[in-house]
């Protein structure tokens, strides 16, 4: 900063010191308010506080009288402390206000970006300020942990620090929304989202992360975000155990539930008779799930269910008797497996269809 620039923020300071040297008085309230106002102006102009404090000390040395008693020197130094402290207070107040305004602008941008509530052209212009080029495709990952997280949460800071340390200034945006951690990255940088998923899972003590597909254009972030949220919901309803789920791997499930009434009819037609079994339909439904997930191998299904092979075989026979469909028959298997998936998606049998 040039000396002339610094002088503008020291306006009246030399006069105050000269008066203090002569009278030994303390600064008045009006003088302290003036120092605070100058500190705010310096912060708004982007000047360094360290440089301006040094300028105050230089001005103090210049104004210092040739001969002064120890008591007089103490009063002068007390006045200098008052002036510099008031100046720094105003500077820091302006900095805090700027940070709050930046945080508010960032939060508003995140809301508009994820909900698509703003004009796309204007949204693209604002995105550049936060490091995104919305003319490119983007993908979104959403992490949902055991607790709600905000921008100031230690988990958020930890994940953000890990991303910066690994990828530097790549065009990545980390944010929080509705207690979830969100990472937005260019669509061709899947390594970023994979790393985010790994870090979020570790930092949140077992979160689940869903990754949406890359989508083009300014509205692509909204579409990918919605996919990630829907994928989290699907993973919950299907009881998936994987910590990271991708929308691309679960595309068949939204198709299956697009016609809810048709799926409900299939579930009741194929699996409804299981409700007449002792203990209801749920144990037999779990048996079908384990059987299909194990490649229709009774021994593996028994291991997954912590049952004997004989018990699983009995249950499969009971399913065949009640439904008239054989889980081991390829012709029947597809219908039963689709119905089992539909039951989980629709919450049956806990929820009536």
Rosetta blueprint (number, residue, H / E / L):
1 X L
2 X L
3 X H
4 X H
5 X H
6 X H
7 X H
8 X H
9 X L
10 X L
11 X L
12 X L
13 X H
14 X H
15 X H
16 X H
17 X H
18 X H
19 X H
20 X H
21 X H
22 X H
23 X H
24 X L
25 X L
26 X L
27 X L
28 X L
29 X H
30 X H
31 X H
32 X H
33 X H
34 X H
35 X H
36 X H
37 X H
38 X H
39 X H
40 X H
41 X H
42 X H
43 X H
44 X H
45 X L
46 X L
47 X L
48 X L
49 X H
50 X H
51 X H
52 X H
53 X H
54 X H
55 X H
56 X H
57 X H
58 X H
59 X H
60 X H
61 X H
62 X H
63 X H
64 X L
65 X L
66 X L
67 X L
68 X L
69 X L
70 X H
71 X H
72 X H
73 X H
74 X H
75 X H
76 X H
77 X H
78 X H
79 X H
80 X H
81 X H
82 X H
83 X H
84 X H
85 X H
86 X H
87 X H
88 X H
89 X H
90 X H
91 X H
92 X H
93 X H
94 X H
95 X H
96 X H
97 X H
98 X H
99 X H
100 X H
101 X H
102 X H
103 X H
104 X H
105 X H
106 X H
107 X H
108 X H
109 X H
110 X H
111 X H
112 X H
113 X H
114 X H
115 X H
116 X L
117 X L
118 X L
119 X L
120 X H
121 X H
122 X H
123 X H
124 X H
125 X H
126 X H
127 X H
128 X H
129 X H
130 X L
131 X L
132 X L
133 X L
134 X L
135 X L
136 X L
137 X L
138 X E
139 X E
140 X E
141 X E
142 X E
143 X E
144 X E
145 X L
146 X L
147 X L
148 X L
149 X L
150 X L
151 X L
152 X L
153 X L
154 X H
155 X H
156 X H
157 X H
158 X H
159 X H
160 X H
161 X H
162 X H
163 X H
164 X H
165 X H
166 X H
167 X H
168 X L
169 X L
170 X L
171 X L
172 X L
173 X E
174 X E
175 X E
176 X E
177 X E
178 X L
179 X L
180 X E
181 X E
182 X E
183 X E
184 X E
185 X E
186 X E
187 X L
188 X L
189 X L
190 X H
191 X H
192 X H
193 X H
194 X H
195 X H
196 X H
197 X H
198 X H
199 X H
200 X H
201 X H
202 X H
203 X H
204 X L
205 X L
206 X L
207 X L
208 X E
209 X E
210 X E
211 X E
212 X L
213 X L
214 X L
215 X E
216 X L
217 X L
218 X L
219 X L
220 X H
221 X H
222 X H
223 X H
224 X H
225 X H
226 X H
227 X H
228 X H
229 X H
230 X H
231 X H
232 X H
233 X H
234 X H
235 X H
236 X H
237 X H
238 X H
239 X L
240 X L
241 X L
242 X L
243 X L
244 X E
245 X E
246 X E
247 X H
248 X H
249 X H
250 X L
251 X H
252 X H
253 X H
254 X H
255 X H
256 X H
257 X L
258 X L
259 X L
260 X H
261 X H
262 X H
263 X H
264 X H
265 X H
266 X H
267 X H
268 X H
269 X H
270 X H
271 X H
272 X H
273 X H
274 X H
275 X H
276 X H
277 X L
278 X L
279 X L
280 X L
281 X L
282 X H
283 X H
284 X H
285 X H
286 X H
287 X H
288 X H
289 X H
290 X H
291 X H
292 X H
293 X H
294 X L
295 X L
296 X L
297 X L
298 X H
299 X H
300 X H
301 X H
302 X H
303 X H
304 X H
305 X H
306 X L
307 X L
308 X L
309 X H
310 X H
311 X H
312 X H
313 X H
314 X H
315 X H
316 X H
317 X H
318 X H
319 X H
320 X H
321 X H
322 X H
323 X H
324 X L
325 X L
326 X L
327 X L
328 X L
329 X L
330 X H
331 X H
332 X H
333 X H
334 X H
335 X H
336 X H
337 X H
338 X H
339 X H
340 X H
341 X H
342 X H
343 X H
344 X H
345 X H
346 X H
347 X L
348 X L
349 X L
350 X L
351 X L
352 X L
353 X L
